[in-house]
Amino acid sequence: VLDFNDPFSTEVKPRILLMGLRRSGKSSIQKVVFHKMSPNETLFLESTNKICREDVSNSSFVNFQIWDFPGQIDFFDPTFDYEMIFRGTGALIFVIDSQDDYMEALARLHLTVTRAYKVNPDINFEIFIHKVDGLSDDHKIETQRDIHQRANDDLADAGLEKIHLSFYLTSIYDHSIFEAFSKVVQKLIPQLPTLENLLNIFISNSGIEKAFLFDVVSKIYIATDSTPVDMQTYELCCDMIDVVIDISCIYGLKDDGTGTPYDKESMAIIKLNNTTVLYLKEVTKFLALVCFVREESFERKGLIDYNFHCFRKAIQEVFEVRMKVVRSRKHQSHARKDKRPTANGTSRLPL
């Protein structure tokens, strides 16, 4: 049941809309990021012909709904209540196939963005310039520049310069799609400044080069410190999570297959050949901290572990505050429903 008008669900779980023309790669993105499907397997996916909703509740911070819209659906048809759709939306991801003629896609993008902005000015508009794995580096830059220019010129011509569009070059065949989704999800996490501040304090007191807070299921990074993100560093962290989970699934479960491959004892150390150490520690049952440490700094592992203990405790406090807010909003939502008038005019009051 497509319940667009559920104030509690959109309040606690922000809605992400996945839109674009047919065959632009929307469903493939969702399957690769959230279902661990191999990119090559997506070649056999059938075209989506109905709106698909998925609740993503992998961790305390990755909590949202994804609505995958078929490219052929005209949701501006008078019989379709697009205002209801956009009103509860946190982010709108519009996927453009970079290997196709994107003029039609830009026209649909402009129509979608202008309608959505009038209904909900707080939506984050995220543009995935997709399938760039088939383009040369120069062609990627030129395509991004052209799409960026045309999309913003269309908004300027309509007098909507204040609408901000974010652009990402993405492909399901490398980690660019995970990094792009990380950036999108981070904008929907109200605790992000707190998490970044905690990571900054942690690395500055531990002699750590770089730290990521990962959701281990999707490999989306929830937060990182304020130093710039290097794509190669991010890819190494993703690969480390895959190694830890895969080995734990093979050797960490009991003989009867019970148990969990990732728990509070999960930890891994990988020494690279460039005097750098990758260090992974479990934060919660869904979150992991992955750090880049120089070998000389890693000699003070006791200090790092003590600071990590303090960091984990602070994260748990943030989590507890969030859960209190969720419970409070849920109670308010139920209270509003109970007070709605019934058919005979009396209020619904709890017995």
Sine and cosine of phi, psi and omega as CSV:
sin_phi,cos_phi,sin_psi,cos_psi,sin_omega,cos_omega
0.00,0.00,0.80,-0.60,-0.02,-1.00
-1.00,0.01,1.00,-0.05,-0.02,-1.00
-0.99,-0.13,1.00,-0.02,0.00,-1.00
-0.97,0.25,-0.43,0.90,-0.15,-0.99
-0.98,-0.20,0.86,0.50,0.04,-1.00
-0.87,-0.49,1.00,-0.09,-0.12,-0.99
-0.87,0.49,-0.58,0.82,-0.02,-1.00
-0.93,0.37,-0.70,0.71,-0.08,-1.00
-0.90,0.45,-0.62,0.78,-0.01,-1.00
-0.98,0.18,-0.37,0.93,0.02,-1.00
-0.96,0.28,-0.68,0.74,-0.05,-1.00
-1.00,0.00,-0.60,0.80,0.02,-1.00
-0.89,-0.46,0.99,-0.13,0.00,-1.00
-0.85,0.53,0.51,-0.86,-0.04,-1.00
-0.99,-0.14,0.74,-0.67,0.10,-0.99
-0.92,-0.39,0.83,-0.55,0.04,-1.00
-0.99,-0.11,0.73,-0.68,0.03,-1.00
-0.94,-0.34,0.94,-0.34,-0.11,-0.99
-0.77,-0.63,0.25,-0.97,-0.01,-1.00
0.47,-0.88,0.13,-0.99,0.00,-1.00
-0.95,0.32,0.21,-0.98,0.04,-1.00
-0.87,0.50,0.58,-0.81,0.05,-1.00
0.90,0.44,0.36,0.93,0.03,-1.00
-0.99,0.14,-0.27,0.96,0.07,-1.00
0.94,-0.35,0.30,0.95,-0.07,-1.00
-0.90,0.44,-0.79,0.62,-0.04,-1.00
-0.91,0.41,-0.59,0.81,0.03,-1.00
-0.88,0.47,-0.67,0.74,0.02,-1.00
-0.86,0.52,-0.74,0.67,-0.04,-1.00
-0.89,0.45,-0.67,0.75,-0.03,-1.00
-0.93,0.38,-0.64,0.77,-0.04,-1.00
-0.95,0.33,-0.69,0.72,-0.09,-1.00
-0.97,0.26,-0.68,0.74,-0.17,-0.99
-0.94,-0.33,-0.13,0.99,0.00,-1.00
-0.81,-0.59,0.16,0.99,0.05,-1.00
0.81,0.58,0.50,0.86,0.05,-1.00
-0.96,0.28,0.63,-0.77,0.06,-1.00
-0.92,0.39,0.68,-0.74,0.02,-1.00
-0.80,0.60,-0.60,0.80,-0.01,-1.00
-0.92,0.40,-0.50,0.87,0.02,-1.00
-0.93,0.37,-0.43,0.90,-0.05,-1.00
-0.93,0.37,-0.26,0.97,0.03,-1.00
-0.89,0.46,-0.38,0.93,-0.06,-1.00
-0.99,-0.17,0.10,1.00,0.04,-1.00
-0.95,0.32,0.68,-0.73,0.09,-1.00
-0.98,0.18,0.43,-0.90,0.00,-1.00
-0.90,0.43,0.69,-0.72,-0.01,-1.00
-0.93,0.36,0.77,-0.64,-0.01,-1.00
-0.87,-0.49,0.14,0.99,0.08,-1.00
-0.49,-0.87,0.32,-0.95,0.01,-1.00
-0.94,0.35,0.79,-0.61,0.00,-1.00
-0.91,-0.41,0.79,-0.62,0.03,-1.00
-0.94,-0.33,0.67,-0.74,0.05,-1.00
-0.68,-0.74,0.76,-0.65,0.10,-0.99
-1.00,0.04,0.83,-0.55,0.06,-1.00
-0.96,-0.29,0.96,-0.28,-0.05,-1.00
-0.76,-0.65,0.80,0.60,-0.10,-1.00
-0.96,0.29,-0.49,0.87,-0.05,-1.00
-0.47,-0.88,0.00,-1.00,-0.02,-1.00
-0.91,0.41,-0.39,0.92,-0.06,-1.00
-0.95,-0.32,-0.40,0.92,0.10,-0.99
-1.00,-0.06,1.00,-0.06,-0.11,-0.99
-0.61,-0.79,1.00,-0.07,-0.01,-1.00
-0.38,-0.93,0.12,-0.99,0.05,-1.00
-0.92,-0.39,0.66,-0.75,0.10,-0.99
-0.93,-0.36,0.78,-0.63,0.06,-1.00
-0.92,-0.39,0.92,-0.40,-0.02,-1.00
-1.00,-0.08,0.91,-0.40,-0.05,-1.00
-0.99,-0.13,0.79,-0.61,0.08,-1.00
-0.88,0.48,0.60,-0.80,-0.04,-1.00
-0.90,0.43,-0.45,0.89,-0.08,-1.00
-1.00,0.07,-0.14,0.99,-0.02,-1.00
-0.97,0.24,0.78,-0.63,0.08,-1.00
-0.99,-0.10,1.00,0.00,-0.08,-1.00
-0.98,0.19,0.07,1.00,0.12,-0.99
-0.99,-0.11,0.08,1.00,0.10,-0.99
-0.86,0.51,0.63,-0.78,-0.04,-1.00
-0.82,0.57,-0.45,0.89,-0.01,-1.00
-0.99,0.17,-0.10,0.99,-0.05,-1.00
-0.95,-0.31,0.84,-0.54,-0.07,-1.00
-1.00,0.08,0.99,0.15,-0.05,-1.00
-0.93,0.36,-0.44,0.90,0.03,-1.00
-0.88,0.47,-0.65,0.76,0.01,-1.00
-0.90,0.43,-0.58,0.82,-0.01,-1.00
-0.92,0.39,-0.76,0.65,-0.11,-0.99
-0.96,0.27,-0.41,0.91,-0.11,-0.99
-0.88,0.47,-0.59,0.81,-0.05,-1.00
-0.97,-0.25,0.38,0.92,-0.11,-0.99
-0.99,-0.13,0.71,-0.71,0.04,-1.00
-1.00,0.00,-0.64,0.77,-0.01,-1.00
-0.58,-0.82,0.58,-0.81,0.08,-1.00
-0.88,-0.48,0.91,-0.41,0.04,-1.00
-0.99,-0.14,0.87,-0.49,0.04,-1.00
-0.94,-0.33,0.86,-0.51,-0.09,-1.00
-0.99,-0.13,0.82,-0.58,0.03,-1.00
-0.90,-0.44,0.79,-0.61,0.04,-1.00
-0.97,0.23,0.94,-0.35,-0.08,-1.00
-0.95,0.30,-0.29,0.96,-0.03,-1.00
-1.00,-0.05,0.06,1.00,-0.02,-1.00
-0.90,-0.44,0.19,-0.98,0.11,-0.99
-0.94,0.35,0.91,-0.41,-0.17,-0.99
-0.99,-0.13,0.25,0.97,0.01,-1.00
-0.91,0.41,-0.69,0.72,0.03,-1.00
-0.90,0.44,-0.63,0.78,0.02,-1.00
-0.89,0.45,-0.65,0.76,0.01,-1.00
-0.91,0.41,-0.60,0.80,0.04,-1.00
-0.91,0.42,-0.69,0.72,0.02,-1.00
-0.92,0.38,-0.62,0.79,0.05,-1.00
-0.85,0.53,-0.74,0.67,-0.03,-1.00
-0.88,0.48,-0.71,0.71,0.00,-1.00
-0.89,0.46,-0.69,0.72,-0.03,-1.00
-0.90,0.44,-0.74,0.67,-0.06,-1.00
-0.91,0.42,-0.70,0.72,-0.05,-1.00
-0.91,0.41,-0.66,0.75,0.03,-1.00
-0.91,0.41,-0.70,0.71,-0.05,-1.00
-0.90,0.43,-0.65,0.76,-0.05,-1.00
-0.90,0.43,-0.60,0.80,0.01,-1.00
-0.91,0.42,-0.55,0.83,0.00,-1.00
-0.99,0.16,-0.67,0.75,-0.09,-1.00
-0.59,-0.81,1.00,-0.07,-0.03,-1.00
-0.92,0.40,-0.21,0.98,-0.06,-1.00
-1.00,0.01,-0.01,1.00,0.01,-1.00
-0.91,0.42,0.65,-0.76,0.16,-0.99
-1.00,0.03,0.84,-0.55,-0.01,-1.00
-0.99,-0.15,0.90,-0.43,-0.08,-1.00
-0.89,-0.46,0.84,-0.54,-0.04,-1.00
-0.95,-0.31,0.90,-0.44,0.06,-1.00
-1.00,-0.10,0.94,-0.33,0.12,-0.99
-0.99,0.10,0.98,-0.17,-0.31,-0.95
-0.98,-0.19,0.26,-0.97,0.02,-1.00
0.90,0.44,0.60,0.80,-0.02,-1.00
-0.98,0.18,-0.05,1.00,0.01,-1.00
-0.89,0.45,-0.37,0.93,0.00,-1.00
-1.00,-0.01,0.08,1.00,-0.04,-1.00
-0.94,-0.35,0.50,-0.87,0.12,-0.99
-0.95,0.31,0.26,-0.96,-0.02,-1.00
-0.86,0.51,-0.68,0.73,0.01,-1.00
-0.91,0.42,-0.65,0.76,-0.01,-1.00
-0.92,0.39,-0.61,0.80,0.06,-1.00
-0.85,0.53,-0.77,0.63,-0.05,-1.00
-0.89,0.46,-0.67,0.74,-0.01,-1.00
-0.91,0.41,-0.66,0.75,0.01,-1.00
-0.90,0.43,-0.70,0.72,0.02,-1.00
-0.89,0.46,-0.68,0.73,0.00,-1.00
-0.89,0.46,-0.67,0.74,-0.03,-1.00
-0.92,0.39,-0.72,0.69,0.00,-1.00
-0.91,0.42,-0.68,0.73,0.03,-1.00
-0.85,0.53,-0.73,0.68,-0.05,-1.00
-0.91,0.42,-0.75,0.66,-0.05,-1.00
-0.91,0.43,-0.69,0.72,-0.03,-1.00
-0.89,0.45,-0.69,0.72,-0.01,-1.00
-0.96,0.29,-0.53,0.85,0.08,-1.00
-0.90,0.43,-0.64,0.77,0.04,-1.00
-0.88,0.47,-0.65,0.76,0.03,-1.00
-0.93,0.37,-0.63,0.77,0.02,-1.00
-0.90,0.44,-0.66,0.75,0.02,-1.00
-0.89,0.46,-0.49,0.87,0.01,-1.00
-1.00,0.00,0.07,1.00,0.00,-1.00
0.95,0.30,0.47,0.88,-0.05,-1.00
-0.87,-0.50,0.70,0.71,-0.02,-1.00
-0.88,0.47,-0.40,0.92,-0.08,-1.00
-0.97,0.25,-0.18,0.98,0.07,-1.00
-0.96,0.27,0.80,-0.61,-0.02,-1.00
-0.98,-0.21,0.82,-0.58,0.07,-1.00
-0.95,-0.31,0.73,-0.68,0.08,-1.00
-0.97,-0.24,0.71,-0.70,-0.07,-1.00
-0.90,-0.43,0.64,-0.77,0.01,-1.00
-0.68,-0.73,0.68,-0.74,0.15,-0.99
-1.00,0.01,0.86,-0.52,-0.13,-0.99
-0.74,-0.67,0.42,-0.91,0.11,-0.99
-0.42,-0.91,0.58,-0.81,0.04,-1.00
-0.99,0.15,-0.10,0.99,-0.05,-1.00
-1.00,-0.05,0.03,1.00,0.13,-0.99
-0.58,-0.82,-0.20,-0.98,-0.10,-0.99
-1.00,0.06,0.04,1.00,-0.06,-1.00
-0.88,0.47,-0.55,0.83,-0.01,-1.00
-0.94,0.35,-0.55,0.83,0.02,-1.00
-0.94,0.33,-0.64,0.77,0.01,-1.00
-0.92,0.39,-0.65,0.76,0.01,-1.00
-0.89,0.46,-0.70,0.71,0.01,-1.00
-0.91,0.41,-0.55,0.83,0.06,-1.00
-0.86,0.51,-0.72,0.70,-0.02,-1.00
-0.90,0.44,-0.63,0.78,0.01,-1.00
-0.91,0.42,-0.75,0.67,-0.06,-1.00
-0.91,0.41,-0.61,0.79,-0.02,-1.00
-0.85,0.52,-0.56,0.83,0.01,-1.00
-0.92,0.39,-0.30,0.95,-0.02,-1.00
-0.99,-0.15,0.06,1.00,-0.01,-1.00
-0.98,-0.21,0.95,-0.30,-0.04,-1.00
-0.90,0.44,-0.39,0.92,-0.03,-1.00
-1.00,0.09,0.07,1.00,-0.11,-0.99
-0.81,0.58,-0.74,0.67,0.02,-1.00
-0.85,0.52,-0.61,0.79,0.03,-1.00
-0.91,0.42,-0.70,0.72,0.00,-1.00
-0.90,0.44,-0.68,0.73,0.02,-1.00
-0.89,0.46,-0.65,0.76,0.01,-1.00
-0.90,0.43,-0.67,0.75,0.04,-1.00
-0.89,0.47,-0.66,0.76,0.01,-1.00
-0.92,0.39,-0.63,0.77,0.04,-1.00
-0.88,0.47,-0.69,0.72,0.02,-1.00
-0.90,0.44,-0.68,0.74,-0.04,-1.00
-0.89,0.46,-0.75,0.66,-0.08,-1.00
-0.96,0.30,-0.54,0.84,-0.02,-1.00
-0.94,0.35,-0.48,0.88,0.00,-1.00
-1.00,-0.06,-0.07,1.00,-0.09,-1.00
-0.88,-0.48,-0.02,1.00,-0.02,-1.00
0.94,0.35,0.53,0.85,-0.04,-1.00
-0.99,-0.13,0.64,-0.77,-0.02,-1.00
-0.97,0.26,-0.74,0.68,-0.10,-1.00
-0.45,-0.90,0.59,-0.81,0.01,-1.00
-0.64,-0.76,0.66,-0.75,0.06,-1.00
-0.84,-0.55,0.62,-0.79,0.16,-0.99
-0.97,-0.24,0.94,-0.33,-0.14,-0.99
-0.97,-0.24,0.56,-0.83,0.31,-0.95
-1.00,0.04,0.90,-0.43,-0.17,-0.99
-0.94,0.35,-0.39,0.92,-0.04,-1.00
-0.96,0.27,-0.75,0.66,-0.10,-1.00
-0.99,-0.16,-0.21,0.98,-0.09,-1.00
0.90,0.45,0.36,0.93,0.19,-0.98
-0.98,0.18,0.72,-0.70,0.08,-1.00
-1.00,-0.05,0.82,-0.57,-0.09,-1.00
-0.96,0.29,-0.58,0.81,-0.01,-1.00
-0.32,-0.95,0.35,-0.93,0.13,-0.99
-0.57,-0.82,0.16,-0.99,0.01,-1.00
-0.96,0.27,0.00,-1.00,-0.15,-0.99
-0.98,0.19,-0.10,0.99,0.05,-1.00
-0.96,0.29,0.47,-0.88,-0.06,-1.00
-0.86,0.50,0.53,-0.85,0.02,-1.00
-1.00,0.01,0.83,-0.55,0.09,-1.00
-0.99,-0.11,0.78,-0.63,-0.09,-1.00
-0.85,0.52,-0.62,0.78,-0.02,-1.00
-0.91,0.41,-0.63,0.77,0.05,-1.00
-0.88,0.47,-0.71,0.70,0.01,-1.00
-0.88,0.48,-0.67,0.74,0.01,-1.00
-0.89,0.46,-0.65,0.76,0.03,-1.00
-0.88,0.47,-0.65,0.76,0.02,-1.00
-0.90,0.44,-0.69,0.73,0.03,-1.00
-0.88,0.48,-0.69,0.72,0.01,-1.00
-0.89,0.45,-0.61,0.79,0.01,-1.00
-0.90,0.43,-0.67,0.74,0.03,-1.00
-0.88,0.48,-0.68,0.73,0.04,-1.00
-0.86,0.51,-0.70,0.72,-0.01,-1.00
-0.88,0.47,-0.74,0.67,-0.03,-1.00
-0.88,0.48,-0.74,0.67,-0.04,-1.00
-0.93,0.38,-0.67,0.74,-0.04,-1.00
-0.90,0.43,-0.72,0.70,0.00,-1.00
-0.92,0.39,-0.63,0.78,0.02,-1.00
-0.90,0.43,-0.61,0.80,0.01,-1.00
-0.92,0.40,-0.55,0.84,-0.02,-1.00
-0.98,0.18,-0.73,0.68,-0.16,-0.99
-0.93,-0.36,-0.21,0.98,-0.12,-0.99
-1.00,-0.01,-0.28,0.96,-0.01,-1.00
-1.00,0.10,0.34,-0.94,0.02,-1.00
-0.96,0.28,0.18,-0.98,-0.05,-1.00
-0.85,0.52,-0.54,0.84,-0.01,-1.00
-1.00,0.06,0.10,0.99,0.05,-1.00
1.00,0.06,0.00,1.00,0.01,-1.00
-0.99,0.12,0.11,-0.99,-0.03,-1.00
0.98,-0.20,-0.04,-1.00,0.01,-1.00
-0.79,-0.62,0.66,-0.75,-0.03,-1.00
-0.97,0.25,-0.19,0.98,-0.04,-1.00
-0.66,-0.75,0.90,-0.43,-0.03,-1.00
-0.57,-0.82,-0.21,-0.98,-0.11,-0.99
-0.92,0.38,-0.24,0.97,0.05,-1.00
-1.00,0.00,-0.11,0.99,-0.07,-1.00
-0.92,0.40,0.78,-0.63,-0.01,-1.00
-0.31,-0.95,0.55,-0.84,0.01,-1.00
-0.51,-0.86,0.58,-0.82,0.07,-1.00
-0.78,-0.62,0.82,-0.57,0.06,-1.00
-0.82,-0.58,0.86,-0.51,0.04,-1.00
-1.00,-0.08,0.84,-0.54,0.01,-1.00
-1.00,0.03,0.21,-0.98,-0.05,-1.00
-1.00,0.10,0.16,0.99,0.02,-1.00
-0.91,-0.42,0.53,0.85,0.01,-1.00
0.88,0.47,0.43,0.90,0.05,-1.00
-0.91,-0.41,0.57,-0.82,0.03,-1.00
-0.89,-0.46,0.74,-0.67,0.14,-0.99
-0.99,-0.11,0.79,-0.62,-0.08,-1.00
-0.79,-0.61,0.86,-0.51,0.00,-1.00
-0.91,-0.42,0.71,-0.70,0.06,-1.00
-0.68,-0.73,0.60,-0.80,0.05,-1.00
-0.96,0.28,0.75,-0.67,0.04,-1.00
-0.98,-0.21,-0.82,0.57,0.17,-0.99
-0.74,-0.67,-0.01,-1.00,-0.06,-1.00
-0.93,0.38,-0.15,0.99,0.03,-1.00
-0.85,-0.53,-0.20,0.98,-0.07,-1.00
-0.91,-0.42,0.58,-0.82,0.05,-1.00
-0.73,-0.68,0.57,-0.82,0.12,-0.99
-0.98,-0.20,0.83,-0.56,0.04,-1.00
-0.89,-0.46,0.82,-0.57,-0.10,-0.99
-0.87,-0.50,0.52,-0.86,0.20,-0.98
-0.97,-0.25,0.85,-0.53,-0.06,-1.00
-0.74,-0.67,0.67,-0.75,0.14,-0.99
-0.94,0.34,0.52,-0.85,-0.04,-1.00
-0.84,0.55,-0.65,0.76,-0.02,-1.00
-0.92,0.39,-0.55,0.83,0.05,-1.00
-0.96,0.29,-0.54,0.84,-0.04,-1.00
-0.94,0.33,-0.23,0.97,0.10,-1.00
-0.89,0.45,-0.39,0.92,0.07,-1.00
-1.00,-0.09,0.75,0.67,-0.06,-1.00
-0.87,0.49,-0.55,0.84,0.01,-1.00
-0.87,0.49,-0.65,0.76,0.04,-1.00
-0.91,0.42,-0.69,0.72,0.01,-1.00
-0.87,0.49,-0.69,0.72,-0.02,-1.00
-0.91,0.41,-0.61,0.79,0.03,-1.00
-0.91,0.42,-0.72,0.70,0.02,-1.00
-0.90,0.43,-0.57,0.82,0.05,-1.00
-0.90,0.43,-0.65,0.76,0.03,-1.00
-0.85,0.52,-0.68,0.73,0.04,-1.00
-0.91,0.42,-0.64,0.77,0.01,-1.00
-0.90,0.44,-0.72,0.70,-0.01,-1.00
-0.88,0.47,-0.65,0.76,0.02,-1.00
-0.88,0.47,-0.66,0.75,0.02,-1.00
-0.91,0.41,-0.63,0.78,0.04,-1.00
-0.89,0.47,-0.65,0.76,0.02,-1.00
-0.90,0.44,-0.58,0.82,0.05,-1.00
-0.92,0.39,-0.66,0.76,0.06,-1.00
-0.87,0.49,-0.68,0.74,0.01,-1.00
-0.88,0.47,-0.68,0.74,-0.01,-1.00
-0.90,0.44,-0.65,0.76,0.04,-1.00
-0.88,0.47,-0.68,0.73,0.00,-1.00
-0.88,0.48,-0.69,0.73,-0.03,-1.00
-0.91,0.42,-0.57,0.82,0.07,-1.00
-0.89,0.45,-0.66,0.75,0.02,-1.00
-0.90,0.44,-0.69,0.73,0.00,-1.00
-0.88,0.48,-0.72,0.69,-0.01,-1.00
-0.90,0.44,-0.63,0.77,0.01,-1.00
-0.90,0.44,-0.70,0.71,0.00,-1.00
-0.92,0.40,-0.61,0.79,0.03,-1.00
-0.90,0.44,-0.68,0.74,0.03,-1.00
-0.89,0.46,-0.69,0.73,0.02,-1.00
-0.89,0.45,-0.64,0.77,0.00,-1.00
-0.90,0.44,-0.69,0.72,0.03,-1.00
-0.91,0.41,-0.59,0.80,0.01,-1.00
-0.90,0.43,-0.65,0.76,0.02,-1.00
-0.90,0.44,-0.65,0.76,0.01,-1.00
-0.91,0.42,-0.64,0.77,-0.02,-1.00
-0.91,0.41,-0.48,0.88,-0.06,-1.00
-1.00,0.02,-0.08,1.00,0.01,-1.00
-0.90,0.44,0.67,-0.75,0.01,-1.00
-0.92,0.39,0.60,-0.80,0.05,-1.00
-1.00,0.06,-0.04,-1.00,-0.07,-1.00
-0.87,0.50,-0.55,0.83,-0.03,-1.00
-1.00,-0.01,0.13,0.99,0.11,-0.99
0.99,-0.10,-0.16,0.99,0.00,-1.00
-1.00,0.09,0.40,-0.92,-0.01,-1.00
-0.99,0.11,0.51,-0.86,0.13,-0.99
-0.99,0.12,0.96,-0.29,0.02,-1.00
-0.92,-0.39,0.64,-0.77,0.01,-1.00
-0.89,0.46,0.62,-0.78,0.03,-1.00
-0.97,0.24,0.00,0.00,0.00,0.00
